[in-house]
Each structure stands twice: as structure tokens, then as C-alpha cells.
Amino acid sequence: MTKPPFDLGAVFDEHMRYEFVDLDVDATMGTMTDQPHLTHVPTLTGGRNWDEVRNYYRDHFVGHWPADTKMIPISRTVGTDQIVDEFVVCFTHDIPMDTMLPGVPPTGKYVELAHVAIVKFAGGKVAHEHIYWDQASLLVQVGLLDPAKLPVTGAEQAKKILDHTQPMNGLLDRPRKS
């Protein structure tokens, strides 16, 4: 594999710092190409070009996270023009969160949610982000889905990713519904 001409991980780390630490939309956009796109896959939120992404960041993402939000990195795979990050996002749902829970008022529930971000680069800048999480896990954690009635789990997913000794196969042990 050819080594990328830019340190893609450093570029993305800077992008994330502007989003979550500096809370600077313009600096965030400065790490992106002139025609980026952003898709939060479970909720289909984001943008398809510079203006849409910038407006989305300004109105719904940058600075629109609970004060206790933290990210725990799990793994990073770096290719020649793309990285894949696996991480856990933790927060208390104490403010509206259009990105993950559009239209849902704050529940006050604490959330630990595994994520995967696939980030493509062009010319040393972010060209696109495709961000995935398990929406059912999120909805269980904020009390909108009943795990006793459905084959879904909540924070157990993130706990398992963070600690491989956590139990598995709990859903397999449940009695079958008729």
C-alpha cells in the first residue's frame, strides 16, 4: 500500500477538535474540500455540498452536544485516501440532539454508543464522512424502545466494545415469542 501524502489521521483529529473542543464551524469547514458531503446514516442528517454541510454544522452539530460528551477511540484503519474510525460516544441526553434524535425532547438519560466513521480525503482534506451507529441501541438507552419486547440491546454494545470480557449471547438465551 502506498503511503498517503498527508497524515490523514492528523487531519481528521484536527477536524474533530474543531467540532467538539473548539466548537468552530469555520475551522471545521477549513479541514474539508470545497464540495464535501456528510451523512449520519441512521438519521440521514448532514449535507451534500459546502453550503449544506456548513449550515448543518452551524445549526445542528457543532456546539449542539451535551456538555458531558466524550469520545473513546477504539481503532483506526488508515488507507491511502480514507480512514475508518471506531469509537464510543458517551453523553447525557439533556439537550435536543437533532443529529441523533431529531424531534425527541431531552430524556435526561445517559448514553454510551458505539460508532464507525468512514472518512474519505482528497488533497489532504475531508471529502466526505459517513457515520454509523445502531439507532435501536440509542433508542433503548433513551427509553423509546423496550428491549424486553424486541431483540435489541442498549449500552451493552459499547461496554462490550470497550471490554471484551463483557457477556455475550444474552439475546440468544431469551425465550422465543410466539
C-alpha positions as CSV (number, residue, x, y, z in Angstrom):
1,M,0.0,0.0,0.0
2,T,1.3,3.4,-0.9
3,K,1.7,5.9,2.0
4,P,-0.7,8.8,1.7
5,P,0.9,12.2,1.0
6,F,-0.9,13.7,4.0
7,D,-1.2,12.4,7.6
8,L,-4.9,11.6,7.3
9,G,-5.3,10.8,10.9
10,A,-3.9,14.1,12.0
11,V,-6.2,15.9,9.5
12,F,-9.3,14.1,10.9
13,D,-8.1,14.6,14.5
14,E,-7.9,18.4,13.8
15,H,-11.4,18.3,12.2
16,M,-12.8,16.5,15.3
17,R,-11.1,19.0,17.6
18,Y,-12.7,21.9,15.8
19,E,-16.1,20.2,16.0
20,F,-16.1,19.1,19.7
21,V,-13.4,21.1,21.5
22,D,-13.0,24.5,19.8
23,L,-16.7,24.5,18.6
24,D,-15.6,26.4,15.5
25,V,-17.7,25.8,12.3
26,D,-15.4,27.8,10.1
27,A,-12.2,26.0,11.3
28,T,-14.1,22.7,10.8
29,M,-15.0,23.6,7.3
30,G,-11.4,24.6,6.7
31,T,-10.4,20.9,7.0
32,M,-12.9,20.0,4.2
33,T,-12.8,20.1,0.4
34,D,-14.8,22.7,-1.4
35,Q,-17.6,20.1,-2.2
36,P,-17.8,17.8,0.9
37,H,-20.7,15.7,1.9
38,L,-21.7,14.4,5.3
39,T,-24.1,11.6,6.1
40,H,-25.2,10.4,9.5
41,V,-26.6,7.2,8.2
42,P,-29.1,6.2,10.8
43,T,-31.0,9.5,10.7
44,L,-30.0,10.7,7.2
45,T,-28.9,14.0,8.5
46,G,-25.9,16.1,7.1
47,G,-25.3,17.9,3.9
48,R,-24.4,17.4,0.2
49,N,-22.2,20.4,-0.6
50,W,-20.2,23.2,1.1
51,D,-23.2,25.3,2.0
52,E,-25.4,22.4,3.2
53,V,-22.6,20.9,5.3
54,R,-21.6,24.3,6.8
55,N,-25.3,25.2,7.6
56,Y,-25.8,21.7,9.1
57,Y,-22.7,22.1,11.3
58,R,-23.8,25.6,12.4
59,D,-27.4,24.8,13.0
60,H,-27.4,21.2,14.3
61,F,-24.0,19.8,15.1
62,V,-21.1,22.0,16.2
63,G,-21.9,23.2,19.7
64,H,-25.1,21.1,19.8
65,W,-23.8,18.3,22.0
66,P,-24.3,17.8,25.8
67,A,-21.6,19.3,27.9
68,D,-20.5,15.9,29.2
69,T,-19.9,14.5,25.7
70,K,-16.8,12.4,25.4
71,M,-15.4,10.1,22.8
72,I,-13.4,7.0,23.5
73,P,-11.3,5.8,20.5
74,I,-11.3,2.1,19.8
75,S,-9.5,1.6,16.5
76,R,-8.4,3.4,13.4
77,T,-7.6,2.0,10.0
78,V,-5.7,4.2,7.6
79,G,-5.7,3.7,3.8
80,T,-4.2,5.8,1.0
81,D,-7.2,8.2,0.9
82,Q,-9.6,7.0,3.6
83,I,-9.7,6.2,7.3
84,V,-12.2,4.2,9.3
85,D,-12.5,5.2,12.9
86,E,-14.3,3.1,15.5
87,F,-15.2,4.9,18.8
88,V,-17.7,5.1,21.6
89,V,-19.6,8.4,22.2
90,C,-20.9,9.0,25.7
91,F,-23.3,11.8,26.8
92,T,-26.3,12.6,28.9
93,H,-29.3,13.4,26.6
94,D,-30.0,16.7,28.4
95,I,-30.4,18.9,25.3
96,P,-32.1,18.5,21.9
97,M,-29.9,16.5,19.6
98,D,-31.1,16.9,16.0
99,T,-28.2,14.7,14.6
100,M,-29.1,11.6,16.5
101,L,-32.6,12.1,17.9
102,P,-34.4,14.6,15.7
103,G,-37.7,15.7,17.2
104,V,-37.0,13.9,20.5
105,P,-37.0,16.2,23.6
106,P,-34.2,15.6,26.1
107,T,-34.7,12.5,28.2
108,G,-32.0,13.0,30.8
109,K,-30.7,9.5,30.1
110,Y,-27.0,8.7,29.9
111,V,-25.9,7.1,26.6
112,E,-22.9,5.0,25.6
113,L,-23.0,4.4,21.8
114,A,-20.6,2.6,19.5
115,H,-19.9,4.5,16.2
116,V,-18.0,3.9,13.0
117,A,-16.9,6.8,10.8
118,I,-15.7,6.3,7.3
119,V,-13.8,9.4,6.1
120,K,-12.6,10.0,2.6
121,F,-9.9,12.5,1.8
122,A,-8.9,14.5,-1.3
123,G,-5.9,16.8,-1.4
124,G,-5.3,16.4,2.3
125,K,-8.9,17.5,3.2
126,V,-12.0,15.7,4.3
127,A,-14.1,15.0,1.2
128,H,-16.9,13.0,3.0
129,E,-17.9,11.4,6.2
130,H,-20.3,8.5,6.5
131,I,-21.1,8.0,10.2
132,Y,-22.9,4.9,11.5
133,W,-24.3,3.9,14.9
134,D,-27.1,1.5,16.0
135,Q,-30.2,3.6,16.3
136,A,-32.0,0.9,18.1
137,S,-29.3,0.9,20.8
138,L,-29.7,4.6,21.2
139,L,-33.5,4.4,21.4
140,V,-33.2,1.7,24.0
141,Q,-30.9,3.9,26.1
142,V,-33.2,7.0,26.0
143,G,-36.2,4.9,26.8
144,L,-38.0,4.9,23.5
145,L,-37.6,1.2,22.6
146,D,-38.4,-1.6,25.1
147,P,-35.6,-4.3,24.9
148,A,-38.0,-6.7,26.7
149,K,-40.2,-6.7,23.6
150,L,-37.6,-6.6,20.8
151,P,-34.3,-8.3,20.1
152,V,-32.3,-5.1,20.7
153,T,-29.6,-4.1,23.2
154,G,-28.6,-0.7,24.6
155,A,-25.3,0.4,26.3
156,E,-24.2,-3.3,26.4
157,Q,-22.9,-2.8,22.9
158,A,-20.5,0.0,23.8
159,K,-19.5,-1.8,27.0
160,K,-18.6,-5.0,25.0
161,I,-16.5,-3.0,22.5
162,L,-14.7,-1.3,25.4
163,D,-14.2,-4.6,27.4
164,H,-14.1,-7.9,25.5
165,T,-14.8,-9.8,28.8
166,Q,-18.4,-8.5,28.9
167,P,-21.0,-11.2,28.4
168,M,-22.3,-12.1,25.0
169,N,-25.3,-14.0,23.6
170,G,-27.8,-12.7,26.1
171,L,-30.5,-12.3,23.4
172,L,-30.0,-16.0,22.4
173,D,-31.0,-17.0,25.9
174,R,-34.3,-15.3,25.8
175,P,-37.5,-17.4,25.3
176,R,-38.9,-17.3,21.8
177,K,-42.0,-15.1,21.4
178,S,-45.0,-16.8,19.6
